[in-house]
Amino acid sequence: MVCICVRRTLDWTSKAAVDAGLIGAFRPMVELWNASFNIPYHEFRQRLKAIAQLCLSRVEGAQLASLDSPPPGALLVPVDDDDWFSPDLAHRLRQASDPSISCYYWTRHILEPERRKRRWKGLLKELLTGHVIFATNNYAIRNAPGLAELTLNHMAARDHFAATQVRYLPAALSLQNRSLASQTVLGWKRRITRDQLVERYECYRTLYARTHLSRGLRWAVPYVIMMSELMQGLKLR
């Protein structure tokens, strides 16, 4: 059994719930967003999630499962609520499945404006340390005692597994949609100004309108188009 497990997040349908659940350091960035755009932050995130849910519903042969009580022995595939999977993800995992292997991973793909310095730094770290570096949605873990909780945090999974304990799947099975609304982009640790937000907004409008995905990622084209439409509807005040 292959189970897609969406990590728990805020209830984006409720502004009150989002306001109550925001971490303090990120609250000023949400306030800046709401003062700058016609679509409130919680509603934008709700639309991001809807696009991702459509994508997940098209993964053939996979089930959605709660991280609270995942099925024993199942392959658990964690994902954030705004990221995407290939429709043949479950099929590829079943093909590679081996009872002696507890973790599977595939190539990391991130949809964002070019940030080559960070990308090359990450690749260099993998080569020098020999460690597998997991992203938010590029690995699956067999549900066994002590392992299911590693789906909650990809950093914990990275620290737990050595390269010899995992199996690599040479396929483009997921795409991390690092949108304008992500905490990383909004810079909650280093607060950005309105001018910086506007600059990033323009970059993201261009990104989704002009992105040409590689052959292995063509399955994500419909969702990129949806993101382009969403960004075209996001207007500056």
C-alpha positions as CSV (number, residue, x, y, z in Angstrom):
1,M,0.0,0.0,0.0
2,V,1.2,3.5,-0.9
3,C,-0.2,6.2,1.3
4,I,0.1,10.0,0.6
5,C,0.3,11.8,3.9
6,V,-0.3,15.5,3.9
7,R,1.4,17.2,6.8
8,R,-0.9,19.1,9.1
9,T,-1.1,22.8,8.6
10,L,-3.4,25.7,9.3
11,D,-7.1,25.7,8.2
12,W,-6.8,28.1,5.3
13,T,-10.6,28.3,4.9
14,S,-10.8,30.3,8.1
15,K,-9.2,33.6,8.5
16,A,-9.7,33.5,12.3
17,A,-8.0,30.1,12.6
18,V,-5.1,31.3,10.5
19,D,-4.7,34.5,12.6
20,A,-4.8,32.4,15.7
21,G,-2.3,29.9,14.4
22,L,0.4,32.1,12.9
23,I,3.8,32.1,14.6
24,G,4.6,35.5,15.9
25,A,7.7,36.1,13.7
26,F,5.6,35.4,10.5
27,R,2.6,37.6,11.4
28,P,4.2,40.8,10.1
29,M,4.8,39.2,6.7
30,V,1.1,38.1,6.5
31,E,0.1,41.7,7.4
32,L,2.4,43.0,4.7
33,W,0.9,40.6,2.2
34,N,-2.7,41.6,3.0
35,A,-1.9,45.3,2.8
36,S,-0.2,44.7,-0.6
37,F,-2.5,42.4,-2.5
38,N,-6.2,42.0,-3.4
39,I,-6.3,38.3,-2.4
40,P,-5.8,37.8,1.4
41,Y,-3.0,35.5,2.4
42,H,-5.2,32.8,3.8
43,E,-7.3,32.7,0.7
44,F,-4.2,32.5,-1.5
45,R,-3.0,29.6,0.5
46,Q,-6.4,27.9,0.2
47,R,-6.2,28.1,-3.6
48,L,-2.6,26.7,-3.5
49,K,-3.9,23.8,-1.5
50,A,-6.8,23.2,-3.9
51,I,-4.4,22.9,-6.8
52,A,-2.2,20.5,-4.9
53,Q,-5.2,18.4,-3.8
54,L,-6.3,18.0,-7.4
55,C,-2.8,16.8,-8.3
56,L,-2.7,14.3,-5.4
57,S,-6.1,12.9,-6.4
58,R,-4.6,11.9,-9.8
59,V,-1.8,9.7,-8.3
60,E,-2.9,6.3,-9.5
61,G,-3.1,3.5,-7.0
62,A,-2.3,5.7,-3.9
63,Q,-4.4,6.4,-0.9
64,L,-4.6,9.5,1.2
65,A,-3.9,8.6,4.9
66,S,-3.6,10.5,8.1
67,L,-0.2,10.8,9.8
68,D,-2.0,10.1,13.1
69,S,-2.6,6.5,12.4
70,P,-0.9,5.3,9.2
71,P,-1.5,1.7,8.0
72,P,1.3,-0.7,9.3
73,G,3.8,-1.7,6.6
74,A,2.5,0.9,4.1
75,L,4.9,3.1,2.2
76,L,4.2,6.6,3.6
77,V,4.8,9.5,1.2
78,P,4.8,12.8,3.1
79,V,4.0,16.1,1.4
80,D,3.3,19.7,2.3
81,D,-0.2,20.9,1.4
82,D,1.0,22.9,-1.6
83,D,3.4,20.5,-3.4
84,W,2.8,18.1,-6.3
85,F,3.3,14.4,-7.2
86,S,3.6,12.6,-10.5
87,P,0.6,10.4,-11.3
88,D,2.8,7.3,-11.6
89,L,4.4,7.8,-8.2
90,A,2.7,4.8,-6.5
91,H,3.5,2.6,-9.5
92,R,7.2,3.4,-9.5
93,L,7.4,2.8,-5.7
94,R,5.8,-0.6,-6.0
95,Q,8.2,-1.5,-8.8
96,A,11.2,-0.6,-6.6
97,S,9.7,-2.0,-3.3
98,D,12.0,-4.3,-1.3
99,P,11.1,-5.6,2.2
100,S,14.7,-5.0,3.3
101,I,14.6,-1.3,2.3
102,S,12.9,1.2,4.6
103,C,13.3,4.4,2.6
104,Y,13.1,5.4,-1.0
105,Y,13.9,8.8,-2.5
106,W,14.0,10.5,-5.9
107,T,15.6,13.6,-7.5
108,R,14.6,16.9,-5.9
109,H,12.8,19.4,-8.1
110,I,11.9,22.9,-6.9
111,L,9.7,25.3,-8.9
112,E,11.0,28.8,-8.1
113,P,13.0,31.6,-9.7
114,E,16.6,30.6,-10.3
115,R,18.8,30.6,-7.2
116,R,21.8,28.8,-8.5
117,K,24.1,29.5,-5.5
118,R,21.9,27.7,-3.0
119,R,21.2,24.9,-5.5
120,W,24.9,24.2,-6.1
121,K,25.7,24.5,-2.4
122,G,23.2,21.7,-1.7
123,L,24.5,19.5,-4.4
124,L,28.1,20.0,-3.2
125,K,27.1,19.1,0.3
126,E,25.6,15.8,-0.9
127,L,28.7,14.9,-2.8
128,L,31.1,15.8,0.0
129,T,29.2,14.1,2.8
130,G,27.7,11.1,1.0
131,H,24.4,11.8,2.8
132,V,21.1,11.9,1.1
133,I,19.4,15.3,1.5
134,F,15.7,15.0,1.6
135,A,13.3,17.8,0.6
136,T,9.7,18.2,1.7
137,N,8.3,15.7,-0.8
138,N,11.0,13.6,-2.4
139,Y,11.0,10.5,-0.1
140,A,8.9,7.6,1.1
141,I,9.2,5.6,4.3
142,R,7.9,2.2,5.2
143,N,5.7,2.4,8.3
144,A,7.6,0.5,11.0
145,P,8.1,1.1,14.7
146,G,10.1,4.4,15.1
147,L,10.0,5.4,11.5
148,A,6.5,6.9,10.8
149,E,7.4,10.1,12.8
150,L,10.1,10.8,10.2
151,T,7.4,11.8,7.8
152,L,6.7,14.9,9.9
153,N,10.1,16.5,9.2
154,H,12.4,15.9,6.3
155,M,15.4,17.1,8.3
156,A,14.8,14.4,10.9
157,A,14.6,11.8,8.0
158,R,17.8,13.0,6.5
159,D,19.6,12.7,9.9
160,H,18.2,9.2,10.5
161,F,19.1,7.4,7.3
162,A,22.5,6.7,5.9
163,A,23.0,6.3,2.1
164,T,23.2,2.5,2.4
165,Q,19.7,2.3,3.9
166,V,17.8,3.9,1.1
167,R,17.0,3.2,-2.5
168,Y,17.1,5.8,-5.2
169,L,14.4,6.0,-7.9
170,P,15.8,7.8,-11.0
171,A,12.6,9.6,-11.9
172,A,11.0,13.0,-11.6
173,L,8.2,12.0,-9.2
174,S,7.6,15.2,-7.4
175,L,7.8,19.0,-7.6
176,Q,8.1,21.4,-4.7
177,N,6.0,24.4,-5.5
178,R,7.9,27.1,-3.6
179,S,5.4,29.9,-4.2
180,L,5.4,33.5,-3.4
181,A,3.4,32.7,-0.2
182,S,5.9,30.3,1.2
183,Q,7.6,31.3,4.5
184,T,11.0,30.9,2.8
185,V,10.1,33.4,0.0
186,L,8.5,35.9,2.3
187,G,11.6,35.9,4.5
188,W,10.1,35.7,7.9
189,K,13.5,35.3,9.5
190,R,14.8,38.3,7.7
191,R,11.7,40.5,7.1
192,I,11.4,41.8,3.6
193,T,10.1,45.3,2.6
194,R,7.2,46.1,0.4
195,D,9.5,46.9,-2.5
196,Q,11.2,43.5,-2.1
197,L,7.8,41.8,-2.0
198,V,6.7,43.6,-5.2
199,E,10.0,42.5,-6.9
200,R,9.4,38.9,-5.9
201,Y,5.8,39.1,-7.0
202,E,6.9,40.2,-10.5
203,C,9.5,37.3,-10.6
204,Y,6.8,34.8,-9.7
205,R,4.3,36.1,-12.3
206,T,7.0,35.6,-14.9
207,L,8.1,32.2,-13.6
208,Y,4.7,30.5,-13.9
209,A,3.9,32.2,-17.2
210,R,7.2,31.2,-18.9
211,T,8.4,28.0,-17.2
212,H,9.3,25.2,-19.6
213,L,9.4,22.0,-17.7
214,S,11.8,19.2,-18.7
215,R,10.4,16.1,-20.3
216,G,10.3,14.2,-17.0
217,L,8.2,16.9,-15.4
218,R,5.6,17.4,-18.1
219,W,3.0,15.8,-15.9
220,A,3.1,19.1,-13.8
221,V,2.1,21.4,-16.8
222,P,-1.6,21.6,-15.8
223,Y,-0.7,22.8,-12.3
224,V,1.9,25.4,-13.6
225,I,-0.9,26.8,-15.8
226,M,-3.2,27.0,-12.7
227,M,-0.5,28.7,-10.8
228,S,0.0,31.2,-13.6
229,E,-3.7,32.0,-13.6
230,L,-3.7,32.4,-9.8
231,M,-0.7,34.8,-10.0
232,Q,-2.4,36.8,-12.9
233,G,-5.4,37.3,-10.6
234,L,-3.2,38.5,-7.7
235,K,-3.1,42.3,-8.0
236,L,-1.2,44.9,-6.2
237,R,-3.2,47.4,-4.2
